[in-house]
Amino acid sequence: MHIHIGRTWSGKPVKITASRQLTLTRILEESSERKGMDMIGIIDAHSPEVQVELEDLIAQGQAAPLPEGGIRYKQTTLILGCEVEIKEAGRGEAHFLCYLPSLEEMRRFTRWLADRCKNVQLSSQRIGATVRELQEYTTELGGVVVPAHIFTPHKGYYGNCADRLSELADPALIYAVELGLSANTEMADRISELHDKTYLTNSDAHSLAKIGREYQQVRMAEPTFAEWLKVLRREEGRCVGTNYGLHPRLGKYHQTRCQACQSPLPEQGDGRCPACGFRAIVRGVEERIAQLADLPAGNHPGHRPPYVEQIPLEFVPGLGPKTIGKLYTAFGTEMNVLHRASQSDLAVVVGEKTAHLIGLARAGQLPIKTGGAGVYGRIDRPLA
């Protein structure tokens, strides 16, 4: 539910740091045909040229708006979203995801944004509004605001902006928070004010390969915006049934590190790296949660679903694009490879050694080098 668009169909940039391959149509194809996602959220749907491309798909009959919100493309429902940046006086920057029911509401949201940012064509723009003003207007349009990658030091609400939700936001209008790649349920539930919030595990995809790196399995009657809103609020039996998240140690902000030399650093210090002497310390999510925690680990609300630490195929040692392509051809989608195909069936396609590695990845038994300071962790081959 957090996928960026790199370029429009005419080649104009939207998310400048995202892949040029991330066009609207390619995202829809990848999500439906290769990843096997029933619902996705594109959070650059505010960009006017993206809206034109979507209107064209609808006009050609390739996509269709749903009465209960969202747009259907083949086997996948698209939820329209937008990521914005807010910086209030005396605070750091924080990113927020805004999900809206239809193109009409998104067009209205775009007009509202255009009066409050420098370039409404681009993604993740800083806007001249407070968090509460954003919540109020999004709610007026029938939408919902979710704090993005809430713990990360790079533009996360807790990581860079505030210690408590109520300092800037209206907690009653926050039904869910996005954990980010460097945290999991066990870590987040050490903060008691999050116990009534739904947790989202989203990929924040900047390339086609990253789609589905994290996702959630949800219980809903049908894939529509109205049902998605019920999931976030946990209404009428709708809810997140399982969170599939990247192993937090693979996240690029998990451990406190020096950005200059990548040395892991102790929690206490004078702000200077003892290894290289630079003041380039990036506080890790693990340390930040420890600072905010008011509960010991192991305290979870009754509604909290299981959290499955997922290692995507691209992280598994020895799995290159050709081998992954063979797996897609044989099993249809990455979700089938990661969670459904038997190890013996995998071995028929990629051999015993590679199938064994995928099995170890599923079981969380591959050695991990922890990520930090903007560098992803990595999986090492087992010694035996």
Secondary structure, DSSP 8 states (H G I E B T S, - for coil): --B---B-TTS-BSSTTS-TT--HHHHHHIIIIII--SEEEETBTTSHHHHHHHHHHHHTTS-EE-TTSSEEETTEEEEEEEEEEE--TTS--EEEEEEESSHHHHHHHHHHHHTTSS-TTSSSEE-SS-HHHHHHHHHHTT-EEEESSTT-TTT-HHHHT-SSGGGTS-GGG--EEE--TT--HHHHTTSGGGTTSEEE----BSSGGGTTSSEEEEE-SSSSHHHHHHHHHT-TT-EEEEEEEE-GGGSTTSB-EETTT--B--SSS-SS-TTT----EE--HHHHHHHH--S-TT---TT---EEEE--GGGSTT--HHHHHHHHHHHSSHHHHHHTS-HHHHHHHH-HHHHHHHHHHHTT-S-EE--BTTB--EE-----
